[in-house]
């Protein structure tokens, strides 16, 4: 038998999702959820104008306001082209991008050096188009730091070479120089100015892309918790009249009547005080108190948050603050430090107290109260059913845990850390931690990306709109549903399981190419449905105290060889289901029904390459499996009658509370 059908089959979204889940082998791209909405329904639909705003797909503006992703070296392993290379064989262009900086190794001769007779020495590297925020070069490790001075970094923007920052300076040996810019391009050239020449020696080059800085999720401000409490600031100077240092008074949490307990800088240019947080945190407000004597605090104080390598201002400069009075800077930034700075020449800054407030973390007991009451009503307030374990305030299926032995104080502490770090609910933090296989580093990296995605697509605005429409009793359908159904019939949230979870049906056999369906139509549909399902699962989990999940059914009846081998169609289906990867641990079961023998063979092959946790979610059958019928209960009677038609009604979630949920 030819391997082509099998290889093509592996392109199907249901399997692709399994293989790429969680960024490794654990995050389903088919997490996308379902529901439906016709443009013709007037009251129920979002207007085109609102939809355009909510689902804007415009790319991030590439400029120097973006953060720098220093964990990703875009040119690692890229072979440069050079105008010349001279010296012994060790001095070779390949060393420029091998990832070794040769720092603390002055015997290492591995670097690139141009020839002395090269009047325009240059090394050029090509890469996939990206927003270039930083370029860092390292000098040779043995001597001659001047050979890496006077170098220009230029980025090809598609039309011309644009210079990134200033020319490099002499940083000595075994040291780095960084060029700062914000240019979108696909090539980097390291060279000298047109009117200068001379040998260039560089041992390593890194290129770092720009990323949209993370912002805080919406929520109430917790004024009862002070991120700066008892974290002694570092200050540019300390000229208090009190003996010893007075800077600790700023963060001791006290507002004494003692007139001398405040910090005052010396008379200097741009005085500042900086507080470092215990961990990267969401800053919502910064509040400062003026000294309670004399003329208070002068105007012009700024509050700034350190995000990555960039300082970003919260709100506007403070006005003059009278003695004993306060000023609050409104903020919405995630960072590791807060700095109070007064931009002035030969001036002082004096502050009695400062407090930094974050998001209010969801109260676990209050969040769980509805589920607890539901349990008591069923007479099992303290009983965990077979196959489940108690994790924090929620019952979780044992199969969802990568390792049952991982449960304990360390597990709970990591969930709490994610709650505090992002200001999210216990439920959201638990789903994130589980979805990343209990890997904290992966969870932070993944959620930073999710926050950027939500901001880019205005998912929080969409959520509030959906909550309001649901509260008003409106029957919703996703945008472009009729158009999307011309490509593939999907019935999101068409059924419920016995425990009330949403069930969506994807009729894969109905998929076909349609020129009328654009990528933007598919993306809007995908974001809308994923957010709707997340609202459903969040509310259901709160009411039952059990981590609810989305059930997806992929009906392969009438799937043809053309469908599984059409690369363009598969790419369209990936967009249709793509938003789901930004909703962690959302899918609980995937049923592939009425599958042919080829698919079943492919699944047996793929199953051996994925984790048991992922495999436990997937059931592949040539008919309708008993497990699915038991899960659906009475709704199972409807399943054989459901044909590929897009007009099926979408079920409503449980009564929705007006909370951000996510």
N, C-alpha and C positions, 0 to 999 in steps of 0.2 A: 504493500500500500504506500502511496506517495505521502511524504511528510508535509507537503504543502497545506492540505486541509487542516492538519493538526496545528501547524504553526500559525495559520490564519485564525484558527479558533481561539488561540491564546490571546488574540487581539480584542476579543469580545470584552465589553466593559465589565461584565460581571466577574471575569477572571482577572482582568487587568487590575481591577479594584483590589482584589484579594492580594495580589502580588505586591502592590505598592502601598499597602495600608501603613499608616503611621510614619511615613517617611522611610521606613525600612521594609519589613515584611508584614506590617501590621496595621495599615490604615486604608480602609476601603474607599476607593474613588467612587464606588457606587453608593456611598453614604447618602447621596442626594436623596431628597425625600419627595413627597408628592402632594399635589393638590392642583386645583384647576380653576381657570377663570376666563371667561369669554369677553372680548372687547365689546360685544354688542350689549352685554348687560350693563346698564347705565349706572344705577346707584351702587352696585356691588363693586364695580371696577375702579382701579386707580386711574386718574386721568393720564393722558399721554405726557403732559407737562410734569406731573408729579413722578411718573415712572421714569422719565428721562433723568430727573434729579436724583432719584433714589438709586438708579442702576447705572450711573455714569461709569463708563469704562475708560475714561481718559487716563492716559499714563501719568505717572508721577513726574512733576516738573524736575528736571535735572539741574540743580544749582547748589550753591554752597550752604543751603539751609538743611540739606539732608544729613542724616547721620552717616558714619563710615562703618562699613562692615569689615573690620580688620581680621575677622576669622576666615574670610574668603579671599584667597589670592587668585585673581582671574588669570594671571599669566603663568601659573605654576606648570612647569613641564612644557611650555610653548617654546619651540625652537626659534631663536631670533635669526634674522638676516642681518649681516654686518658689512660695512664697507671694507673693513680689513681686520685682521687679527695677527698680532706679532708676539714673539716670545716662544718659549719652550712649549711642548705639546700640552702641558698642564693649563696653559693660559688659553682657554677655549670658550667660545660663545655659549656652549651648552651649560656652563657653570652659572650663567646669568639667572637661570630659572629653575635650578635644581632644588630650591628650597633651603639651601644651606647658606647662612649668612657669614660663616667663618669667623664670627665674633669669639674672642678668647682663644684664638688659635693662630698665633703669629707665624707658625711654621707652614701654614697652608698656603700654597702658591696657586690655588685654583681660583682664577678670576679671568675676566675678559679684558684684553688690552688692545687698543687700536694701534696701528703702525705710526711711526713718527712722521712719515712722508704723506700721510693722509690729511689733505687740507680740509676735508669736511667729514670727520669721523662720525659714524652714527650706527646705532643698533635699533632695529625695528621689530616689533612684535605684533602679531595679529591675534584678535580674539573676537568672540561673539559680541555684538554691539551691547554696550552697557553704559551706565552712568558712572563716569570715573570721578571718584572723590579724593583719592590720595594715591600718590606714586612714591614709593620709598626705595632709595638706592643705598647700598652699603659700599663703603670704600674698601680698597684692597687690604688684606689683613697684616701685611708685613711692613709696609712703608708707603711713602709717597702719597699722602692724603690729598695733596694738591691736584693729583690726576683725576680726582672725582669732583673737583671744584669747577665752577663755571659751566656746568652741564645744564642744558635746557631739556625739559620734558614736554613733548608736544603730542596732542591727541588729534587723530584724524576724525573730523565730524561728518564726513561724507562729501564735503566740498573743499575743505582747506585744513591745513595744520593749525591747531589752536594751542597757544602756549599755556601750560598748566603751572600757575604760580610763578615764583621768581627763579633765577638761576641758582644752582646749588652753591653752597659755600664750603670752605675747607673745614671739615669736621674731624680731621685727623684720621688715624688708622682704626680699623675695626669699629666703625661708627656709621650711623645712618643719617641721611638727609631726607626730609619729607617735602614733597610738592603737594600743595593743596589746591583743589579746583572743583568744578562742578560742570563737566563737559561730557556730553553723550557722544561716544565714538566707538570705533572698532579697531583702531591701531594706535600703538604707542611708539614714538621715536625719541631716543635719547641721543642728543647731539650737542654741538656747540653753536654759538652765534655765527651768522654768515661771515662776519668780519674778524673772526678769531679762529685759531687752530690750536693744535696741541694734542698730545696723547690723552685718551680717555681710558681709565682703568676702573672697572666696577666688578665687585665680587657677587652681587646679587641684586635683583630688582623684584619688587612686589607691586601689584596694582590692586587697589581695594575699591569695590563698588559702593555706590550710595544706596542707602535704604531709608525708607520713610520712618521717622522716629515714632516710637510707640506713644500712644496717648491713653489716658485713664478711661476706663469704662464708665458709663453714667451710673450715678448712685448718690445716696446722701453723703454729706461730709461728716466725718467723725471728729467732732471738736473735743471729744473726751480722751483722745489718744494723741500724744505729741511725739512725732518722729524725732524731734531734736532734743528731747528730754535727757538731761545729764550727759549729752555728747559734747564735750568741751570743744569749742570752735578753735580753729587756727586763725590768727589775726595778723594783719600787716604790721601792727604796732600796738602798744598798750601803754597809755600815759595817764592812767587813773591816779587820783590823789591818794588811793589806798596803797598800803605797802603790799608788795607782791602783785600777782596777776589778778585782774578783775574780769577776764574774759569768761570765766566759768559762771559768773552771775547771769549771763545771757540765757543759759539753758538749764538753770537749776529748777525751773518750774515755779519759782516763788515770785511774788510781787510785793516785796516788803516796803514798809513805810520808811525804812532807813534810806536816807537820801544819798548815801555814798555807795550803795550796792548797784552799780551799773558798770558797763564797759565803755571806755572812751579811748579812741585812737589818738595818736600823736598828730600834730599838724603836719600833713603830708599830702602828696598827690594820690588821689583815688584810694582812700582807705577802704578796707574790706574785712569781712569776717566770714569764714567758711565752715560749715558743719558737714561731716561725712556720715551718711546713714549706715545702719547695720547691714543693709542690703538694698538693692535697687527697689525703689518704692514709688508709688503714685502720690504726687504732690497736688493737692486740690486748693489749699490756702496756706499763705504765710502771714502770720500776724506779728507785729512788733509793737512794743511799748516804749514810749519816750521816757527819759529820766524825769523824775517828779520834782525837779527844781530847775531854776534858771530859765533858759529859753527853749527847753525841750530838745527837739531834734531838727536839724536843718533839712531843707528840701533837697530832693534829688536822689534819694536812696532807691536802689534797684534791688529786686529779688530775682535771682537767676538760678536755674536748675542745670546741672551737668548731665547731659544725655550723650553717652558714648564719649566722644572727645569734644563735643560742642556745648558751650554755655548758651542757654536760651532764656530770655527774660519772661517773667510772669507779670502780665498786666503792664501798666505804665509806671513811670517814676512816682514815688510818693511825694506829696506836698509837704510843706513844713508841718511838723506835728507838735502841738503845744504840750507843755509839761504835764505828765501823767496821762496823756491821751494815747490812742492807738491808731494804727493803720493796717488794713488787710489787703494783701495782694492776692487776687484771684488767679488760679493756675489750673492747668490740666495736663501735666507732664509727668512722665516717668523718668526718674534719674537716680543718681547715686550720691549727689551732693547738693546742698543749697548754699548760695553765696549772697550776702548782703553787701552791696558796694555803693559807694557814693562817688560819682564821677565829678571831680572838682580839683582845682589846683591849690595846694597849701591850705587844706581845710581839715576839720575834724569830723568824726562820726561817733555818736554816743547813743547806746541802746541799753535799756534796762532789762528787757526780756524779749525773747523771740520764741514762737511756737509754730510748728509745721503740722498741718492736718492732712490726713489722707481720706480715702473712701471709707465708708462705714461697712465693715465686713458683715455679711449676713449672720445673724444670730442663729447658731445651729438648733437650739431648742425651739426657738420661735418658728424657724423655718420648718421644723419637723412636726410641729404641734398638730397640723391638719392630718398628717399621716398617722400620728399616734392615736388621735381620736378615732380615725377610721379603723385602726386595729382593735381598739377597745370595743367599738361597736360590733365587731365580729367575734369578740370574746377571746382574742389571742394577743393581748397587749404585749406579752413578753416572750412569745413563741416565734422562733425563726423556722420557716417551713423547710422540709428536706430539699437539698440541692442549693440552698442559699446560706450565706454567712452574713453576720452583722458587721458592717464596715462604717465606723462613725455612727451616724444617725440613719443609715440606709441599709436595707437588705440588698445584697448583690449576689447574682448567680455565681456559684463557685467556678464555673467554666470561664467567667470573665477575668478571673485573676490569673496572671502568669505563674504565680507561685503562692499557694496558700500559706506557706511558711513565712512569707514576707509580711503578713499581718502582725501588727504590734505597735509599740510606741513610735518606732522610727517611721513606719508607714503613716500613722496619724499625724506625726510632726511634719512630714513632707506635704500632706494635703493642706495643713494649716499654713505652711509657708507659701504655697501657691495662692491660697485665699488672701493672705495679707499682701503678698507681692503685687497682685493684680487687682485687689479690691473686689473679688468675685465671691459667689456663694460657695458653700461647701459642696453642693451638688456639681457645680461647674468645675470646681477644682478636682473633685473625685473623678469625674469623667475624663478630664485632661490627663491626670496621673495614670489612670488605667489605660487610656488610649495610647499613651507613650510607653507602655510596658514597664511602668514604675521607674523610668529613667528621668531624673530631675533635670538634667542638662537638656535632654531632648524636649521635655515638657516646656521649659522656658523658651528655648529656641522656637518651638512649634507655635506657642501662644503669642510670642512677639509677632510672628508672621500672620497669625489669625487677626490680631488687633489691627495690623496694617491693612489687611484685606477688608476688614469690616469698615474701617474708616474710608478706604478708597471707594467702596461700593455703598456707603451710607447705610449699612445694615441696621444700625441702631435707630435711625429715622424710620426705616421700614418696619422695624419691630413695633415701635410705638404706634404707627399707623394701623398695623394689623391688630394690636391689642384693643385699640379704640373701636375698630370696625367689628371685632368679635363681641366686645362689650355691648355694642349697639344692636347685636343680633343679626348682623348682615351675613348672608351666605357668600363665601368668597370663592373665587377661582383665580388661578395665577394668570398673569398677563401673557398674551400671545398663545393661549392654550390651543385654540382652534388651528392656528398656523403650525404650532409644534406637532400637532397630531397629524398633519399632512406628511410629516417625516417619520414619526413613530407614535403609536397609540400608547398613552400612559394614563393610568387611572390612579392618581395619588389619593391616599387616605380614603379609598373607596369602601373598605371594610374595617372592622374592629376585631381584635382578639377577645377571648373570654375575659381577660383582665383589663380590657379597655385600651390596648395599644393600637396605634394606627397601622393599617396594612395597605401597601401600595402595590399595584400590578403593572408590570412592564411587558407589553406584548412585543417581544423582540422580533417575532416573525413578521410583524407589520412594518418594520423599518424599511425605508426606501429614500432615495435621493429626492430632494425638492429644492428647486432654485428659489422658491418664494420664502424659504426659511433661512434667515441670516444668523450668523453667530451671535449677534446682539439679542435676537429674539430668544435663542436658546439659553443665553446667560441670564437674562431677566427672569425667565421661567424657573431656572435652576435656583437662583438666589431666593426667590419668593417661596418656593416650595420647601427648601431647606430650613428657612427661618420659621415657616408655619409649623413644620414638624417639631422644631426645637421648642417652640412655645407649647405645643401639645405635650411633649415628653417632660418638660420642666414642670408643668402644672400637674400632670398625672403623678410624677414622682413625689411632689410635695404632698399630694392628697393621700397617697397610699404608703409612703415611706419605703417604697421599693423602687430601685433604679429601673425605670421603664426604657424600652427600646423600640425602634422602628422595625417592622417586619416587611421585607421586600420579596415579592414574587416575580421571577423572570420566566415568562411563558415562552418556551422555544418551539412551540407548535408552528409548523410550516416555515421554519428557518431554512434558507437556501444557501448553497455554496457561494453564490454571488454576494450575499449579505455579509458572510463572515470573512470574505476575501477583499471587500471594498475598503481600501484604506481611508478614502474621503468620508464614507459613511461612519466608520468607526470613530474618526476624529470628531464628527458632529455629535455622536452619542456621548463621547467623553465630555464635551462642553455641556451637554444637557444634564449630565450627572455630576459635573465638576465642583459645584458649590459645596457638596456634601463633605469634601475633605477638610473643610473649615469648621466642622461640628464634631467634636471628639466623642467617641464611644456612643454614637447615636444609633447605629444599626445593631439590633440584637439577633436577628435571624435573616438568612437569605435562602430562599427556596428556588431552585432551578427545576422547573417542572416540564414534563413532556419533552425531555431532551432526547436526542438521537444517540446512537451508539458511539459516534465519533466524539461527541462532547463528553460523554461518560468516561471514555478512555482518557481524554485530555485531563479531566478532573482527577482521575486516579493518579495520573502522572504529576500534576501540579500539587496535589494534596501532600505528597511526600516532601515538598520543598518549603512548606509554610508551617507556622507554629501550630501546636494543638489548640491553642486559644482561638486562633483565627479559623482553623478548620472546624471547630465546634459550632461555629455560627452558620455553616453552609451545608445544605442538604441538596444533593443532585439526584433526580429521579426521572424515570421514563414515563411516569404517570403522576398522579397527585398523591404524595406520601401521607401515611397515616399521621405522622407527627404534625403536619400542617392542618389536617382535619381536626385533630384534637385541640390544637392551638386556637383555631377559629371558633369552635363550638357551633352554635346555631348558624353563624354566618357561612359555615362550610357548605351549606346547601346552595348558596348563591354561586359558589366558585365554578361549577361546571357550566353554568349558564352565562358566565361573563365572557363575552366575545370582544374582539378588538373594535371597540367603539369609544369615542372620546367624550360622550355626553354623560357618563355616569356621575352622579352627585358625589361631592366630597363631604366626608363626615366632619362634624365639628368636634373640636377638642373639649376636654372638661371645662367647666366654668373657669374663666381666666381671671386671675387677680391682676391688678394694675402694677406689676413689678417688672423690672428690667430682665429678670430671670437669667439671662446670659451673663 
